[in-house]
Amino acid sequence: QVQLVESGGGSVQAGGSLNLSCAASGYTFIMGWFRRAPGEERAAVAVITMNQGVEYYGNSGEGRFTISRDSAQNTVHLQMNSLKPEDTAMYYCAAASNVLWIYQARDPEKYPYWGQGTQVTVSS
């Protein structure tokens, strides 16, 4: 069982930046972030394979968000720039130890490990 510990998040004005971090207690093949806004389904924000650093971005953050990893520390970081009010959501770290193909990366059902979530609120 892999435990995920999230940090970062908070409140910021539109146009601002936030950084989220997530540390895993054990080996993971892939880690990343999903978000759930009120009334919406969980959606992939960005994920990255821990060994080769292959990245996948959901539609929401592409061009504004950057995911990076520290494989030695089993940690991923999500730098979010140019934040918009529509980015307001609960952000969840997710991880899987099994191999996922890139087309599977967007599917939250493929990730068995989840963090508690951290709230991101962007005001206009």
All heavy atoms as an XYZ file, in Angstrom:
945
protein
N       0.842     -1.185      0.000
C       0.000      0.000      0.000
C       0.888      1.248      0.000
O       1.781      1.366      0.831
C      -0.902      0.016      1.234
C      -1.946      1.127      1.252
C      -3.100      0.850      0.326
O      -3.218     -0.244     -0.216
N      -3.947      1.831      0.119
N       0.673      2.111     -0.934
C       1.440      3.340     -1.047
C       0.624      4.488     -0.459
O      -0.552      4.658     -0.796
C       1.789      3.633     -2.523
C       2.460      4.990     -2.657
C       2.682      2.530     -3.089
N       1.249      5.251      0.401
C       0.606      6.432      0.982
C       1.074      7.669      0.226
O       2.259      7.777     -0.132
C       0.974      6.566      2.460
C       0.683      5.326      3.283
C      -0.786      5.035      3.418
O      -1.606      5.946      3.483
N      -1.136      3.752      3.454
N       0.149      8.588      0.000
C       0.462      9.833     -0.702
C       0.221     11.008      0.240
O      -0.843     11.107      0.851
C      -0.397      9.982     -1.955
C      -0.296      8.858     -2.983
C      -1.251      9.112     -4.146
C       1.126      8.699     -3.488
N       1.219     11.879      0.325
C       1.114     13.063      1.175
C       1.216     14.298      0.302
O       2.230     14.513     -0.367
C       2.211     13.075      2.250
C       2.104     14.339      3.097
C       2.111     11.832      3.124
N       0.158     15.089      0.322
C       0.084     16.283     -0.526
C       0.436     17.531      0.276
O       0.214     17.592      1.484
C      -1.335     16.430     -1.084
C      -1.797     15.247     -1.904
C      -3.296     15.087     -1.889
O      -3.911     15.501     -0.892
O      -3.858     14.543     -2.858
N       0.950     18.519     -0.421
C       1.188     19.825      0.183
C       1.008     20.884     -0.886
O       1.086     20.600     -2.090
C       2.584     19.908      0.806
O       3.582     19.685     -0.171
N       0.791     22.089     -0.435
C       0.543     23.190     -1.363
C      -0.942     23.478     -1.426
O      -1.708     23.053     -0.581
N      -1.370     24.169     -2.436
C      -2.755     24.579     -2.540
C      -3.000     25.859     -1.784
O      -2.089     26.474     -1.250
N      -4.267     26.266     -1.741
C      -4.625     27.490     -1.051
C      -5.437     28.404     -1.934
O      -6.035     27.976     -2.921
N      -5.439     29.676     -1.576
C      -6.228     30.665     -2.298
C      -5.317     31.673     -2.983
O      -4.300     32.073     -2.421
C      -7.146     31.407     -1.326
O      -8.070     30.532     -0.733
N      -5.695     32.063     -4.183
C      -4.897     33.003     -4.958
C      -5.820     33.778     -5.869
O      -6.911     33.305     -6.213
C      -3.824     32.227     -5.772
C      -4.468     31.351     -6.826
C      -2.808     33.165     -6.372
N      -5.385     34.947     -6.269
C      -6.164     35.721     -7.214
C      -5.880     35.258     -8.633
O      -4.830     34.674     -8.919
C      -5.843     37.204     -7.062
C      -6.380     37.810     -5.780
C      -6.287     39.321     -5.763
O      -5.341     39.894     -6.295
N      -7.260     39.967     -5.158
N      -6.820     35.526     -9.510
C      -6.664     35.162    -10.920
C      -5.358     35.736    -11.465
O      -5.000     36.881    -11.168
C      -7.845     35.663    -11.727
N      -4.671     34.901    -12.228
C      -3.378     35.297    -12.766
C      -2.208     34.881    -11.890
O      -1.048     34.952    -12.329
N      -2.506     34.442    -10.689
C      -1.458     34.037     -9.768
C      -0.978     32.628    -10.006
O      -1.395     31.951    -10.954
N      -0.090     32.181     -9.125
C       0.529     30.865     -9.260
C       0.459     30.105     -7.946
O       0.424     30.701     -6.872
C       1.999     31.007     -9.674
O       2.132     31.656    -10.917
N       0.439     28.801     -8.068
C       0.517     27.908     -6.919
C       1.343     26.702     -7.309
O       1.418     26.343     -8.495
C      -0.876     27.453     -6.472
C      -1.753     28.457     -5.727
C      -3.153     27.879     -5.532
C      -1.144     28.820     -4.385
N       1.918     26.071     -6.292
C       2.668     24.844     -6.517
C       2.148     23.766     -5.590
O       2.025     23.969     -4.378
C       4.161     25.083     -6.265
C       5.010     23.896     -6.648
O       5.098     22.926     -5.914
N       5.625     23.962     -7.827
N       1.824     22.632     -6.171
C       1.387     21.472     -5.400
C       2.494     20.431     -5.412
O       3.166     20.249     -6.436
C       0.120     20.870     -5.994
C      -1.077     21.791     -6.198
C      -2.248     21.004     -6.782
C      -1.465     22.460     -4.907
N       2.664     19.746     -4.293
C       3.628     18.660     -4.214
C       2.959     17.420     -3.636
O       2.009     17.527     -2.853
C       4.818     19.046     -3.341
O       5.552     20.094     -3.919
N       3.473     16.278     -4.030
C       2.938     15.013     -3.542
C       4.092     14.032     -3.389
O       4.852     13.822     -4.337
C       1.904     14.463     -4.510
S       1.212     12.860     -4.036
N       4.201     13.463     -2.199
C       5.255     12.493     -1.917
C       4.642     11.129     -1.683
O       3.666     11.005     -0.931
C       6.051     12.928     -0.689
N       5.219     10.113     -2.322
C       4.742      8.740     -2.173
C       5.649      7.980     -1.211
O       6.861      8.192     -1.185
C       4.714      8.040     -3.525
N       5.042      7.064     -0.461
C       5.799      6.306      0.537
C       6.541      5.129     -0.061
O       7.366      4.509      0.619
C       4.854      5.807      1.631
O       3.878      4.929      1.074
N       6.259      4.798     -1.319
C       6.908      3.671     -1.950
C       6.989      3.853     -3.450
O       6.705      4.921     -3.984
N       7.370      2.760     -4.104
C       7.556      2.814     -5.553
C       6.241      3.100     -6.275
O       5.202      2.536     -5.955
C       8.117      1.491     -6.064
C       8.078      1.386     -7.567
C       9.025      2.022     -8.358
C       7.052      0.672     -8.197
C       8.970      1.942     -9.735
C       6.990      0.592     -9.576
C       7.948      1.224    -10.349
O       7.882      1.157    -11.717
N       6.327      3.977     -7.255
C       5.195      4.216     -8.152
C       5.701      4.267     -9.577
O       6.811      4.749     -9.827
C       4.458      5.523     -7.832
O       5.367      6.616     -7.932
C       3.845      5.484     -6.439
N       4.911      3.795    -10.494
C       5.250      3.892    -11.908
C       4.825      5.247    -12.461
O       5.521      5.839    -13.280
C       4.563      2.782    -12.706
C       4.732      2.920    -14.192
C       5.921      2.552    -14.796
C       3.715      3.431    -14.992
C       6.103      2.687    -16.166
C       3.871      3.573    -16.360
C       5.078      3.201    -16.950
N       3.698      5.723    -11.983
C       3.154      6.969    -12.511
C       2.477      7.724    -11.380
O       1.850      7.109    -10.507
C       2.174      6.684    -13.677
C       1.709      7.963    -14.356
C       0.991      5.862    -13.204
C       0.957      7.708    -15.679
N       2.625      9.034    -11.381
C       1.987      9.877    -10.373
C       1.476     11.135    -11.040
O       1.986     11.539    -12.096
C       2.991     10.284     -9.278
C       3.434      9.172     -8.372
S       4.640      9.731     -7.124
C       3.626     10.824     -6.111
N       0.499     11.748    -10.429
C       0.022     12.996    -10.993
C      -1.137     13.562    -10.227
O      -1.384     13.192     -9.073
N      -1.842     14.459    -10.867
C      -2.909     15.206    -10.234
C      -4.198     15.140    -11.037
O      -4.182     15.266    -12.272
C      -2.484     16.678    -10.088
C      -1.341     16.831     -9.139
C      -0.013     16.793     -9.444
C      -1.423     17.010     -7.734
N       0.735     16.951     -8.309
C      -0.092     17.092     -7.248
C      -2.465     17.142     -6.829
C       0.192     17.270     -5.888
C      -2.177     17.328     -5.489
C      -0.855     17.388     -5.036
N      -5.280     14.949    -10.295
C      -6.627     15.055    -10.827
C      -7.323     16.160    -10.049
O      -6.887     16.522     -8.954
C      -7.384     13.736    -10.655
C      -6.911     12.661    -11.579
C      -5.690     12.028    -11.397
C      -7.701     12.257    -12.652
C      -5.245     11.030    -12.256
C      -7.269     11.254    -13.517
C      -6.051     10.647    -13.319
N      -8.408     16.663    -10.576
C      -9.164     17.652     -9.832
C     -10.653     17.408    -10.003
O     -11.097     16.829    -10.999
C      -8.803     19.066    -10.281
C      -9.346     19.485    -11.628
C      -8.804     20.864    -12.003
N      -9.480     21.410    -13.174
C      -9.098     22.540    -13.767
N      -8.069     23.234    -13.311
N      -9.763     22.976    -14.813
N     -11.380     17.860     -8.990
C     -12.833     17.752     -9.038
C     -13.416     19.085     -8.612
O     -13.237     19.494     -7.465
C     -13.358     16.641     -8.148
C     -14.894     16.601     -8.080
C     -15.356     15.473     -7.200
N     -15.294     14.205     -7.890
C     -15.289     13.024     -7.280
N     -15.300     12.955     -5.970
N     -15.255     11.910     -7.977
N     -14.083     19.742     -9.537
C     -14.800     20.969     -9.227
C     -16.216     20.608     -8.808
O     -16.708     19.526     -9.149
C     -14.821     21.881    -10.447
N     -16.879     21.463     -8.058
C     -18.252     21.166     -7.632
C     -19.153     20.837     -8.819
O     -19.184     21.557     -9.811
C     -18.694     22.465     -6.947
C     -17.431     23.080     -6.474
C     -16.404     22.741     -7.515
N     -19.842     19.705     -8.706
C     -20.761     19.304     -9.750
C     -20.129     18.669    -10.963
O     -20.831     18.372    -11.941
N     -18.820     18.453    -10.910
C     -18.140     17.869    -12.059
C     -17.479     16.554    -11.693
O     -17.293     16.229    -10.526
C     -17.087     18.844    -12.605
C     -17.669     20.144    -13.135
C     -16.618     21.046    -13.747
O     -15.463     20.622    -13.880
O     -16.963     22.188    -14.095
N     -17.107     15.800    -12.717
C     -16.381     14.550    -12.516
C     -14.903     14.850    -12.261
O     -14.393     15.909    -12.624
C     -16.512     13.672    -13.760
C     -17.930     13.262    -14.108
C     -18.476     12.259    -13.110
O     -17.682     11.424    -12.634
O     -19.677     12.324    -12.798
N     -14.234     13.883    -11.661
C     -12.787     13.973    -11.540
C     -12.163     14.009    -12.926
O     -12.556     13.243    -13.810
C     -12.249     12.741    -10.803
C     -11.777     12.993     -9.411
C     -11.275     11.717     -8.777
N     -12.013     10.529     -9.122
C     -11.739      9.331     -8.644
N     -10.748      9.186     -7.787
N     -12.438      8.279     -9.012
N     -11.200     14.888    -13.098
C     -10.557     15.028    -14.410
C      -9.047     15.096    -14.222
O      -8.556     15.671    -13.245
C     -11.054     16.271    -15.123
N      -8.343     14.511    -15.156
C      -6.883     14.523    -15.097
C      -6.360     15.931    -15.362
O      -6.795     16.603    -16.302
C      -6.312     13.555    -16.119
N      -5.431     16.361    -14.542
C      -4.756     17.644    -14.743
C      -3.401     17.402    -15.401
O      -3.098     17.948    -16.452
C      -4.576     18.384    -13.410
C      -3.814     19.687    -13.617
C      -5.924     18.644    -12.753
N      -2.589     16.586    -14.765
C      -1.273     16.248    -15.313
C      -0.737     15.038    -14.575
O      -0.904     14.932    -13.359
C      -0.294     17.414    -15.171
N      -0.119     14.131    -15.323
C       0.534     12.980    -14.721
C       1.885     12.793    -15.384
O       2.127     13.303    -16.482
C      -0.306     11.688    -14.855
C      -1.608     11.818    -14.098
C      -0.540     11.347    -16.313
N       2.759     12.034    -14.710
C       4.102     11.830    -15.224
C       4.593     10.456    -14.806
O       4.315     10.004    -13.685
C       5.046     12.947    -14.707
C       6.415     12.868    -15.384
C       5.183     12.899    -13.185
C       7.273     14.113    -15.133
N       5.283      9.775    -15.698
C       5.895      8.505    -15.323
C       7.177      8.803    -14.571
O       7.954      9.680    -14.939
C       6.192      7.634    -16.550
O       7.126      8.297    -17.406
C       4.908      7.357    -17.323
N       7.380      8.086    -13.477
C       8.464      8.413    -12.563
C       9.835      8.014    -13.110
O      10.832      8.640    -12.783
C       8.220      7.747    -11.210
C       6.942      8.215    -10.540
S       6.878     10.001    -10.321
C       8.064     10.214     -8.985
N       9.895      6.991    -13.951
C      11.177      6.544    -14.467
C      11.624      7.387    -15.663
O      12.704      7.981    -15.638
C      11.091      5.070    -14.867
C      12.446      4.517    -15.273
O      13.486      5.018    -14.841
N      12.443      3.498    -16.109
N      10.773      7.447    -16.675
C      11.183      8.116    -17.910
C      10.699      9.558    -18.023
O      11.123     10.279    -18.923
C      10.687      7.319    -19.114
C      11.328      5.937    -19.213
C      10.938      5.226    -20.489
O       9.825      5.371    -20.968
N      11.863      4.475    -21.041
N       9.811      9.986    -17.131
C       9.363     11.370    -17.182
C       8.429     11.696    -18.327
O       8.370     12.847    -18.779
N       7.686     10.695    -18.797
C       6.706     10.959    -19.846
C       5.520     11.686    -19.211
O       4.968     11.239    -18.211
C       6.237      9.647    -20.503
C       5.149      9.925    -21.526
C       7.427      8.932    -21.150
N       5.137     12.798    -19.809
C       4.094     13.640    -19.243
C       2.790     13.539    -20.041
O       2.811     13.356    -21.256
C       4.559     15.105    -19.247
C       5.839     15.349    -18.478
C       6.403     16.724    -18.718
O       5.694     17.591    -19.267
O       7.566     16.960    -18.350
N       1.688     13.675    -19.318
C       0.379     13.794    -19.946
C      -0.351     14.949    -19.271
O      -0.389     15.026    -18.046
C      -0.437     12.503    -19.804
C      -1.882     12.706    -20.177
C      -2.276     12.660    -21.513
C      -2.836     13.001    -19.206
C      -3.596     12.888    -21.858
C      -4.150     13.226    -19.550
C      -4.528     13.169    -20.869
O      -5.828     13.409    -21.223
N      -0.935     15.825    -20.074
C      -1.697     16.942    -19.543
C      -3.142     16.868    -20.010
O      -3.412     16.610    -21.184
C      -1.095     18.272    -20.004
C       0.242     18.575    -19.387
C       1.427     18.203    -20.013
C       0.336     19.233    -18.159
C       2.663     18.471    -19.440
C       1.561     19.506    -17.578
C       2.720     19.114    -18.217
O       3.939     19.384    -17.650
N      -4.043     17.113    -19.083
C      -5.430     17.250    -19.458
C      -5.650     18.579    -20.143
O      -4.764     19.445    -20.164
N      -6.830     18.770    -20.684
C      -7.124     19.984    -21.433
C      -7.052     21.232    -20.558
O      -6.716     22.317    -21.027
C      -8.511     19.881    -22.064
C      -8.564     18.817    -23.136
O      -7.550     18.486    -23.740
N      -9.741     18.250    -23.346
N      -7.350     21.060    -19.267
C      -7.507     22.230    -18.410
C      -6.216     23.004    -18.202
O      -6.207     24.219    -18.198
C      -8.069     21.808    -17.053
O      -7.214     20.851    -16.447
N      -5.121     22.270    -18.031
C      -3.898     22.964    -17.624
C      -2.820     23.070    -18.668
O      -1.773     23.670    -18.411
N      -3.078     22.507    -19.840
C      -2.022     22.489    -20.845
C      -1.614     23.910    -21.217
O      -2.450     24.753    -21.515
C      -2.470     21.718    -22.089
C      -1.324     21.354    -23.007
C      -1.693     20.223    -23.942
O      -2.887     19.911    -24.055
O      -0.789     19.657    -24.558
N      -0.308     24.137    -21.162
C       0.228     25.456    -21.472
C       0.377     26.356    -20.268
O       1.121     27.333    -20.310
N      -0.307     26.044    -19.191
C      -0.226     26.863    -17.972
C       0.370     26.084    -16.801
O       0.957     26.668    -15.901
C      -1.616     27.368    -17.577
C      -2.280     28.232    -18.631
C      -3.613     28.774    -18.132
N      -4.575     27.700    -17.907
C      -5.210     27.495    -16.752
N      -4.974     28.282    -15.714
N      -6.087     26.513    -16.635
N       0.174     24.777    -16.816
C       0.641     23.938    -15.715
C       1.832     23.109    -16.176
O       1.892     22.691    -17.336
C      -0.459     22.985    -15.260
C      -1.687     23.654    -14.710
C      -2.804     22.888    -14.399
C      -1.746     25.021    -14.495
C      -3.950     23.479    -13.879
C      -2.877     25.632    -13.986
C      -3.985     24.847    -13.683
N       2.753     22.868    -15.243
C       3.915     22.039    -15.537
C       4.105     21.027    -14.422
O       4.170     21.408    -13.252
C       5.184     22.881    -15.665
O       5.004     23.871    -16.687
C       6.376     21.999    -16.033
N       4.193     19.765    -14.808
C       4.436     18.721    -13.823
C       5.897     18.304    -13.906
O       6.487     18.276    -14.998
C       3.494     17.514    -14.028
C       3.559     16.580    -12.822
C       3.777     16.774    -15.338
C       2.450     15.542    -12.784
N       6.482     18.013    -12.772
C       7.859     17.537    -12.721
C       7.948     16.476    -11.637
O       7.046     16.345    -10.812
C       8.829     18.683    -12.439
O       8.533     19.291    -11.192
N       9.055     15.719    -11.684
C       9.188     14.672    -10.674
C      10.613     14.591    -10.154
O      11.565     14.998    -10.809
C       8.722     13.324    -11.225
C       9.812     12.380    -11.784
C      10.177     12.696    -13.183
N      11.023     11.640    -13.754
C      11.929     11.852    -14.694
N      12.122     13.068    -15.190
N      12.651     10.839    -15.178
N      10.699     14.078     -8.938
C      11.977     13.746     -8.323
C      11.891     12.263     -8.006
O      11.320     11.868     -6.987
C      12.198     14.576     -7.056
C      13.530     14.289     -6.391
O      14.121     13.235     -6.657
O      13.987     15.129     -5.593
N      12.420     11.454     -8.893
C      12.263     10.006     -8.758
C      12.927      9.472     -7.491
O      12.415      8.557     -6.861
C      12.846      9.313     -9.986
O      12.161      9.704    -11.154
N      14.040     10.050     -7.130
C      14.754      9.574     -5.945
C      13.933      9.786     -4.674
O      14.039      9.021     -3.719
C      16.095     10.288     -5.822
N      13.111     10.838     -4.683
C      12.282     11.156     -3.527
C      10.840     10.710     -3.695
O      10.014     10.959     -2.817
C      12.305     12.681     -3.275
C      13.677     13.252     -2.987
C      14.226     12.754     -1.673
O      13.489     12.570     -0.705
N      15.527     12.518     -1.638
N      10.542     10.046     -4.830
C       9.156      9.617     -5.105
C       8.181     10.783     -4.946
O       7.129     10.653     -4.313
C       8.741      8.467     -4.180
C       9.510      7.200     -4.436
O       9.909      6.914     -5.566
N       9.757      6.433     -3.390
N       8.549     11.911     -5.526
C       7.768     13.128     -5.359
C       7.463     13.754     -6.717
O       8.305     13.711     -7.616
C       8.544     14.139     -4.489
O       8.793     13.556     -3.216
C       7.745     15.417     -4.297
N       6.279     14.301     -6.819
C       5.921     15.067     -8.006
C       5.493     16.470     -7.580
O       5.001     16.675     -6.475
C       4.799     14.420     -8.839
C       5.265     13.110     -9.442
C       3.542     14.216     -8.021
N       5.707     17.399     -8.504
C       5.344     18.787     -8.269
C       4.498     19.277     -9.436
O       4.753     18.924    -10.593
C       6.599     19.658     -8.154
C       7.576     19.173     -7.138
N       7.426     19.392     -5.787
C       8.713     18.446     -7.273
C       8.429     18.833     -5.143
N       9.232     18.248     -6.015
N       3.515     20.089     -9.121
C       2.688     20.687    -10.159
C       2.748     22.198    -10.002
O       2.233     22.750     -9.035
C       1.240     20.202    -10.051
C       0.294     20.752    -11.121
C       0.671     20.187    -12.490
C      -1.155     20.420    -10.795
N       3.410     22.838    -10.934
C       3.486     24.295    -10.947
C       2.323     24.813    -11.780
O       2.204     24.470    -12.969
C       4.819     24.757    -11.539
C       4.955     26.266    -11.647
C       4.989     26.947    -10.284
O       5.582     26.439     -9.342
N       4.341     28.113    -10.187
N       1.478     25.609    -11.154
C       0.298     26.137    -11.828
C       0.434     27.644    -11.959
O       0.493     28.354    -10.956
C      -0.969     25.775    -11.050
C      -1.138     24.279    -10.838
S      -2.724     23.850    -10.078
C      -2.500     24.548     -8.440
N       0.486     28.106    -13.190
C       0.621     29.527    -13.478
C      -0.626     30.055    -14.175
O      -1.425     29.278    -14.698
C       1.846     29.782    -14.360
C       3.143     29.391    -13.697
O       3.303     29.519    -12.470
N       4.092     28.906    -14.483
N      -0.763     31.368    -14.182
C      -1.898     32.015    -14.865
C      -3.223     31.379    -14.444
O      -4.063     31.049    -15.291
C      -1.712     31.927    -16.391
O      -0.510     32.528    -16.784
N      -3.396     31.216    -13.166
C      -4.589     30.539    -12.661
C      -5.845     31.346    -12.956
O      -5.829     32.587    -12.965
C      -4.455     30.282    -11.162
C      -3.532     29.114    -10.818
C      -3.082     29.180     -9.369
C      -4.225     27.785    -11.105
N      -6.917     30.606    -13.200
C      -8.212     31.199    -13.539
C      -9.247     30.764    -12.503
O      -9.089     29.715    -11.879
C      -8.660     30.724    -14.918
C      -7.663     30.971    -16.035
C      -8.128     30.321    -17.318
C      -7.115     30.512    -18.439
N      -7.558     29.855    -19.695
N     -10.315     31.523    -12.339
C     -11.363     31.095    -11.393
C     -11.885     29.684    -11.691
O     -12.235     28.957    -10.762
C     -12.451     32.153    -11.587
C     -11.696     33.380    -11.990
C     -10.566     32.869    -12.856
N     -11.919     29.307    -12.952
C     -12.402     27.965    -13.292
C     -11.438     26.856    -12.902
O     -11.755     25.673    -13.023
C     -12.731     27.870    -14.789
C     -11.644     28.356    -15.706
C     -11.863     29.794    -16.148
O     -12.210     30.644    -15.294
O     -11.671     30.073    -17.360
N     -10.253     27.221    -12.420
C      -9.331     26.222    -11.878
C      -9.665     25.869    -10.433
O      -9.059     24.954     -9.852
C      -7.884     26.731    -11.937
C      -7.378     26.883    -13.362
O      -7.637     25.981    -14.180
O      -6.716     27.907    -13.648
N     -10.602     26.583     -9.853
C     -11.015     26.297     -8.482
C     -11.567     24.884     -8.391
O     -12.486     24.509     -9.122
C     -12.077     27.303     -8.021
O     -11.490     28.608     -7.977
C     -12.615     26.942     -6.654
N     -10.983     24.093     -7.506
C     -11.368     22.686     -7.370
C     -10.592     22.065     -6.223
O      -9.655     22.666     -5.687
C     -11.072     21.915     -8.659
N     -10.997     20.859     -5.871
C     -10.182     20.032     -4.990
C      -9.213     19.262     -5.878
O      -9.643     18.607     -6.840
C     -11.054     19.082     -4.197
C     -10.301     18.278     -3.141
S      -9.734     19.295     -1.781
C     -11.252     19.430     -0.841
N      -7.957     19.349     -5.564
C      -6.920     18.678     -6.338
C      -6.427     17.453     -5.571
O      -6.095     17.550     -4.387
C      -5.760     19.626     -6.616
C      -6.076     20.647     -7.687
C      -7.002     21.656     -7.461
C      -5.469     20.592     -8.934
C      -7.320     22.572     -8.443
C      -5.766     21.510     -9.924
C      -6.698     22.501     -9.672
O      -7.003     23.411    -10.659
N      -6.394     16.326     -6.268
C      -6.002     15.056     -5.662
C      -4.764     14.500     -6.334
O      -4.695     14.437     -7.572
C      -7.122     14.031     -5.803
C      -8.384     14.388     -5.074
C      -9.403     15.096     -5.718
C      -8.585     14.012     -3.749
C     -10.577     15.421     -5.057
C      -9.756     14.333     -3.080
C     -10.741     15.035     -3.736
O     -11.902     15.359     -3.076
N      -3.818     14.079     -5.508
C      -2.669     13.343     -6.015
C      -3.081     11.891     -6.216
O      -3.807     11.326     -5.380
C      -1.518     13.439     -5.033
S      -0.016     12.592     -5.560
N      -2.627     11.307     -7.298
C      -2.935      9.916     -7.606
C      -1.672      9.203     -8.060
O      -0.768      9.832     -8.625
C      -4.007      9.831     -8.690
N      -1.632      7.910     -7.827
C      -0.455      7.134     -8.216
C      -0.834      5.695     -8.508
O      -1.848      5.187     -8.021
C       0.601      7.169     -7.106
N      -0.012      5.075     -9.329
C      -0.165      3.652     -9.626
C       1.216      3.034     -9.699
O       2.162      3.657    -10.198
C      -0.924      3.443    -10.933
N       1.331      1.812     -9.230
C       2.606      1.099     -9.282
C       2.701      0.221    -10.519
O       3.796     -0.160    -10.928
C       2.793      0.247     -8.032
O       2.813      1.071     -6.882
N       1.566     -0.089    -11.125
C       1.575     -0.898    -12.325
C       1.783     -0.012    -13.545
O       1.552      1.185    -13.519
C       0.262     -1.659    -12.469
C      -0.937     -0.742    -12.362
O      -1.209     -0.177    -11.313
N      -1.647     -0.571    -13.479
N       2.196     -0.629    -14.615
C       2.432      0.109    -15.853
C       1.106      0.549    -16.458
O       0.162     -0.236    -16.548
C       3.206     -0.765    -16.861
C       3.317     -0.062    -18.211
C       4.587     -1.105    -16.311
N       1.047      1.808    -16.832
C      -0.103      2.338    -17.552
C       0.370      2.875    -18.892
O       1.418      3.511    -18.977
C      -0.758      3.483    -16.770
C      -1.422      3.165    -15.436
C      -2.042      4.423    -14.842
C      -2.467      2.072    -15.595
N      -0.396      2.589    -19.922
C      -0.130      3.196    -21.211
C      -0.622      4.637    -21.168
O      -1.494      4.987    -20.392
C      -0.821      2.425    -22.320
C      -0.315      1.034    -22.459
C      -0.911     -0.112    -22.035
C       0.927      0.632    -23.059
N      -0.127     -1.191    -22.320
C       1.004     -0.775    -22.953
C       1.968      1.316    -23.690
C       2.089     -1.513    -23.444
C       3.046      0.587    -24.177
C       3.091     -0.805    -24.050
N      -0.077      5.465    -22.052
C      -0.387      6.890    -21.992
C      -1.874      7.138    -22.213
O      -2.450      8.074    -21.655
C       0.483      7.685    -22.985
C       0.508      9.170    -22.610
C       0.042      7.432    -24.418
C       1.140      9.446    -21.257
N      -2.545      6.284    -22.988
C      -3.967      6.504    -23.230
C      -4.801      6.176    -22.000
O      -5.953      6.569    -21.892
C      -4.457      5.706    -24.434
C      -4.596      4.214    -24.197
C      -5.795      3.666    -23.742
C      -3.531      3.349    -24.432
C      -5.918      2.306    -23.524
C      -3.652      1.987    -24.214
C      -4.839      1.474    -23.758
O      -4.958      0.121    -23.538
N      -4.190      5.459    -21.045
C      -4.878      5.141    -19.802
C      -4.654      6.207    -18.730
O      -5.341      6.226    -17.714
C      -4.384      3.792    -19.275
C      -4.664      2.626    -20.184
C      -4.029      1.350    -19.652
O      -2.824      1.323    -19.361
N      -4.818      0.306    -19.522
N      -3.702      7.080    -18.959
C      -3.263      8.006    -17.924
C      -4.362      8.953    -17.464
O      -4.343      9.409    -16.332
C      -2.066      8.819    -18.419
N      -5.320      9.241    -18.329
C      -6.368     10.194    -17.992
C      -7.500      9.564    -17.184
O      -8.374     10.278    -16.689
C      -6.971     10.777    -19.263
C      -7.817      9.786    -20.061
C      -8.251     10.345    -21.379
N      -7.126     10.487    -22.301
C      -7.243     10.993    -23.521
N      -8.405     11.444    -23.937
N      -6.192     11.086    -24.304
N      -7.499      8.260    -17.055
C      -8.608      7.543    -16.419
C      -8.356      7.392    -14.930
O      -7.459      6.645    -14.519
C      -8.751      6.170    -17.066
C      -9.945      5.397    -16.528
O     -10.617      5.892    -15.612
O     -10.194      4.303    -17.038
N      -9.133      8.069    -14.078
C      -8.894      7.971    -12.634
C      -9.077      6.562    -12.086
O      -8.482      6.221    -11.047
C      -9.923      8.939    -12.042
C     -10.960      9.098    -13.090
C     -10.258      8.957    -14.387
N      -9.839      5.733    -12.797
C     -10.069      4.363    -12.325
C      -8.804      3.515    -12.390
O      -8.748      2.435    -11.789
C     -11.172      3.713    -13.151
C     -12.517      4.411    -13.041
C     -13.049      4.419    -11.618
O     -12.873      3.415    -10.896
O     -13.624      5.450    -11.209
N      -7.802      3.963    -13.118
C      -6.554      3.206    -13.250
C      -5.592      3.446    -12.094
O      -4.539      2.822    -12.023
C      -5.851      3.577    -14.559
C      -6.673      3.295    -15.800
C      -7.014      1.823    -15.933
C      -7.774      1.562    -17.215
N      -8.208      0.152    -17.318
N      -5.939      4.356    -11.199
C      -5.035      4.731    -10.112
C      -5.568      4.192     -8.782
O      -6.613      4.639     -8.296
C      -4.899      6.248    -10.034
C      -4.252      6.850    -11.255
C      -4.993      7.090    -12.405
C      -2.892      7.159    -11.269
C      -4.399      7.620    -13.538
C      -2.293      7.700    -12.388
C      -3.051      7.930    -13.526
O      -2.464      8.453    -14.649
N      -4.858      3.265     -8.164
C      -5.339      2.706     -6.899
C      -5.005      3.547     -5.662
O      -5.610      3.353     -4.604
C      -4.629      1.354     -6.822
C      -3.399      1.523     -7.646
C      -3.737      2.504     -8.725
N      -4.054      4.448     -5.802
C      -3.617      5.217     -4.635
C      -3.988      6.692     -4.806
O      -3.716      7.286     -5.862
C      -2.105      5.081     -4.440
C      -1.623      3.664     -4.412
C      -0.708      3.190     -5.342
C      -2.109      2.780     -3.454
C      -0.277      1.884     -5.330
C      -1.682      1.459     -3.432
C      -0.771      1.020     -4.374
O      -0.354     -0.282     -4.352
N      -4.550      7.239     -3.722
C      -5.027      8.625     -3.772
C      -4.659      9.368     -2.498
O      -4.655      8.796     -1.407
C      -6.551      8.664     -3.946
C      -6.971      8.224     -5.305
C      -7.205      6.942     -5.716
C      -7.179      9.044     -6.452
N      -7.544      6.930     -7.049
C      -7.541      8.201     -7.528
C      -7.092     10.417     -6.681
C      -7.819      8.686     -8.807
C      -7.369     10.906     -7.947
C      -7.732     10.053     -8.989
N      -4.362     10.646     -2.650
C      -4.169     11.499     -1.505
C      -5.501     12.022     -0.984
O      -6.558     11.729     -1.549
N      -5.445     12.779      0.098
C      -6.651     13.299      0.733
C      -7.258     14.459     -0.038
O      -8.434     14.772      0.132
C      -6.314     13.761      2.156
C      -5.904     12.642      3.092
C      -7.037     11.667      3.337
O      -8.168     12.046      3.604
N      -6.741     10.374      3.228
N      -6.462     15.106     -0.838
C      -6.955     16.249     -1.597
C      -6.533     17.560     -0.966
O      -6.401     17.664      0.258
N      -6.308     18.547     -1.798
C      -5.973     19.880     -1.322
C      -6.774     20.886     -2.139
O      -6.875     20.767     -3.361
C      -4.456     20.144     -1.429
O      -4.137     21.412     -0.856
C      -3.943     20.095     -2.862
N      -7.364     21.842     -1.457
C      -8.247     22.802     -2.116
C      -7.441     23.910     -2.779
O      -6.521     24.478     -2.180
C      -9.227     23.411     -1.117
C     -10.168     24.442     -1.693
C     -11.181     23.856     -2.656
O     -11.671     22.742     -2.468
N     -11.506     24.609     -3.704
N      -7.816     24.216     -4.005
C      -7.276     25.368     -4.729
C      -8.451     26.286     -5.056
O      -9.427     25.847     -5.670
C      -6.560     24.942     -6.021
C      -6.219     26.161     -6.878
C      -5.296     24.155     -5.683
N      -8.347     27.517     -4.617
C      -9.410     28.494     -4.859
C      -8.810     29.708     -5.558
O      -7.856     30.304     -5.050
C     -10.069     28.934     -3.552
O     -10.610     27.783     -2.886
C     -11.198     29.921     -3.832
N      -9.368     30.042     -6.705
C      -8.876     31.174     -7.481
C      -9.996     32.211     -7.559
O     -11.077     31.915     -8.066
C      -8.445     30.752     -8.892
C      -7.847     31.956     -9.640
C      -7.441     29.602     -8.824
N      -9.727     33.390     -7.048
C     -10.742     34.439     -7.042
C     -10.501     35.415     -8.189
O      -9.365     35.644     -8.594
C     -10.721     35.169     -5.708
O      -9.437     35.715     -5.456
N     -11.584     35.975     -8.674
C     -11.481     36.904     -9.809
C     -11.213     38.314     -9.345
O     -11.313     38.633     -8.171
C     -12.762     36.845    -10.634
O     -13.861     37.154     -9.822
